[in-house]
Every structure is written in structure tokens, then in C-alpha cells.
Amino acid sequence: MAAIRVLALLVLSIFQLLPMVGDELDEAMREHVQQRVEHLMAQMTWLLQELEQRSLEQRSQKPAFAWGGLIFAALQQWQFWAIAGVPVLLFRLCWWRRKRRRQPEIGHEEESSSSSTELEEDESEEEDADDYQRCLLNSITKRIRLSVKSMAYRRQVVEELASDLLTVLQGRLSNSFFPALQPAIGVGSAFEGWSPAGHDAVYHLLVPMKPPRGHTFHLELGAAGEMPAKNCVRVELECTCTRDQGMENVLCFLHQPEEGLARNQVLSFLGILCTGSYLDIEKTARWFQKLVRSAWREMPQSRLYTMKVLPSSRSCKLQLTNASGRSLFIEMMFGVQRGDSDIFLSSQTAEAAFTPSTTWAETYDVAEAKFFRHVARQAPRDTSHLKCLQLCAGSLVGTGFSSDVFKTVVMHLLNTIPPSSWRRREFLMRLQDIMWYLHGCLEEKRLHHFFFGNENMPEDIVLPAAFQAAEPINLFQCLLQDPAAHAKALHDFEEVQGRLTRLVFCGD
């Protein structure tokens, strides 16, 4: 009962503070605080009952009361986050009150104070307000293996290498009938700035391909969200005759006599990279890997790294090792753009081992990377949304959750919570929001895909017209159909919640 009284008094202290600071806060802030407290009280009521019940059970089983076991059990409950937010809220209210009390009582004297003095006071108060959150974030940051500085440096190395490599390859392919390779696009967590994998992170690059002269790509798309994907890229010949325009004759695969076409078949795009009339991913991967091996000697990076092409049937995986023995891993995937949008068909799929080599997966990686760049342009310098995502993704080992689930949740929240509310001092609140949002989605067995039917998409992200009008795709559809999968997902959520709680509050 002692622990329950402490928790109850903690909440009551907030209500006692509200009248002290209420008149000094604006109406919107006061309403926000009141709503937060009411929500926390509702959650705490449930948890207090749970704690009391467990206390009675343990008393009946053991003569001595096990405080450690009770506290640890409480930490495993998702409702513990409600209590975790109470001291943060209490701290903020106390700080607001102290800030008001520091202001002079005589308005005229306050107005006549110098601007330099006001600036110094504001900076001092800002530092005081950030003390709690700074200590918390410093502790968490030490546990994130890859620093922002290191990640940025490695991204730069990868981008420079990819640019140099593609420049060499483009020169070699300029007069051929092979696909035109476009500048590589960095995608995935390492380029978005939140990879939890540290120095073992794989830097993913999407290399868009355009059809060579005399050919066109026709995309045959399966149903939206269909698993496994059934998207194909059909290669068609187009007329390149220029006789009617008075220009020098150009080889035309479409109208060339059959015997002439046979002579050039070994050089044609269709004969080397396609199966039937469809672009073959495995053939394309082998072709590209061979090009990379032969082009490496021309690269300036060849004097700094030894390069090894790792086995891969649907992409080009590279391991670069420097003189000190440290390795850098790069995966180059191939993509075909849907019109002029940020959506591509990609060579790499999650179920690659069971997918036909002519089947391409629709990828939203480029659109996601653009979304995070859009947020970065609007967010304050001390924004914490990437730290939240990195911390969550690092707690998923051994569970059925993928980092894509948390990424989708964070994108939804970034699209509704202003960037200014993701600063360091709101770190705990935002981490709470992420877990509450995910728990609600699990309870409802529904998590909407971010890019389908989303009316709040930033304007600089270009999507096919059908995306906005489409019905939202439920990423948790499997939970509706499989009660066992739903039960496991809830269990895994509790595991992730417990890990985050111990990491934030216990340092474990």
C-alpha cells in the first residue's frame, strides 16, 4: 500500500499545482495539461487496481512481501507509461511556475530591462528546463551504437562511391542497347538517419533503369498490397526508323528484316536481360555484378578499399574493406519508376527466395526517404523523432515486429503532431505516443499503409493518382484472420514495451 499511496500523492500533487500555474498559462496550454492529467489518472486507476491485486496474490503465496518482483511486474505493463509521464509533467509544471515567479512584479521595470539581460535569463531558464531531458537523452544516446556524425560520414562515402561507379558504367553503356542507369538514390534506415545496426549497417541504394533506345518498359501491375507481389516489367520494341525525317538510317529492331535481327540478337537487350518479353531480375543482377567487377579497377576508391561482390541473386551486394580491416556494406538494387512518381518497382523483395525472377515488388522507399527529408527541413535542430525510431527499432530483436511497423507508426504521428513538438524536452511524451498508437492499432487489428488513401501527404512527394483515391491498406490484415497471430503480436508488444521501459528508466 505504501507504493500505491506514493503514486496517488504524486498525481494529487499535480492537481495542487494546477491552480498555482493555471492562471499564468494560456487557455490552450491549460486545457492540454488538464487533458493529459485526466488521461493519466484513468490509466493509473487501472494500474493501481492491478498492483493491489498482485500484492494480495503475493501475500497469499509468500510470508514476505516481494517489492522487487512487484515493481518489475509493473514495468512490464504498457500502462506503466502513463505513470512514466507523470513525473515529466510534474517537472514541466514546476518549471513553468518557477519561470513566472522569476519575473519582476513591476511591469514598467520589466519593460525597461535591457534586451541582453532578457536573453541571458531566457537562456538560463531554457537550460534549467532541459536538464531533466538532457540527462535522459544523454543516457539513451550512449546506447545507440552509430552516432549521427559517423552515419553521415559513411553516407557521404557511399554516395561518392556510387556516383563514381555509375559514371564509369554510364560511359561504358552509352552506345549500347542495354538499360540506361540513372543516379543512385539512397534509401532505408541508414540514409534516413535512424539505423540501429551501428557499423554493421547495410547502405541501400536504388539504381533506376530506363529502357535503351528502341525499347520501352510497360509495367504490368498486380493488385495494390498484393502478397506476394505480381508486378512485371514487359519490354517492348519501338520503331526507331528515321527515313521519313530525312535523317541517316538508324537500326530499328521493330522493322529490321528477320535475318538482320538474328545477327544482332546476341547484342540485343531482349536476348540477354529478359526471359521471354519480361525483364529478368536475376539476369540483370548477374549482368550488373559483372560490370562492377570490371569497372572497379578504374575507380579511385580501389586504392583505399578492397572490394568483394557478395552472393545475391536479385541485387548487387558489395563489401568494401579498408586498410585497418573495417568493412562497409552496400546493396545496390534495381528499380523501374512508375511514371514520374516516387514509387518504383524494385528488384529486391522480402520473399525473394520464392519469387519468380520476372516478378518485381512495388517499393515506397524513395517516397519514405523524401518524407523524412521533408520533416528534417521543418523540424528544429534538436528534434528527437529519429532517436525515438532508432530506440524502438533496436528493441525488436527476437519479436515478430519489423522496423517497418514502427516506421509506419512514426510517419503517421509526424504527419499529425507538429515538428516543433518533437524536440528533446518532449522525448518521453513522443515515445509514449508511439507505443500508445501501436497498442491501439493492435487492439483494433488495423494499421493503415502510409501512402494509400492519405489526404495529408506533403506536396513534394509525388504519388500515382490512384494512391490518394485508394482505400487504405491494412498492414495488420493477417491479425484479423489469425487469432494466434494476434495473441503473439500482443505478447511481442509487451516484450518490446518492457525492454524500452527498462532501458529508459533502469538503464538495462
Secondary structure, DSSP 8 states (H G I E B T S, - for coil): -HHHHHHHHHHHHHHHHHHHHHTTS-HHHHHHHHHHHHHHHHHHHHHHHHHHHHHHHHHHH-SS--HHHHHHHHHTSTTHHHHHHHHHHHHHHHHHHHHHHHS-S-HHHHHTS-HHHHHHHHHHHHHHHHHHHHHHHHHHHTT-SS-HHHHHHHHHHHHHHHHHHHHHHHHHHTTSSS-EE---EEESHHHHT--TTGGG-EEEEEEEEE--TTEEEEEE---TT-SS--BEEEEEE-----GGGT------TTTS-HHHHHHHGGGSHHHHHEETTEE-HHHHHHHHHHHHHHHGGG-GGGGT-EEEEE--SSSEEEEEE-TTS-EEEEEEEEEEE-TTSS-EEES--TTGGGS-TT-BEEE-HHHHHHHHHHHHHHS-TTB-HHHHHHHHHTT-TTSS--HHHHHHHHHHHHTTS-GGGGBGGGHHHHHHHHHHHHHHHHHHT--B-SSSS-TT--TTS---HHHHHS---BTTHHHHH-HHHHHHHHHHHHHHHHHHHIIIII--
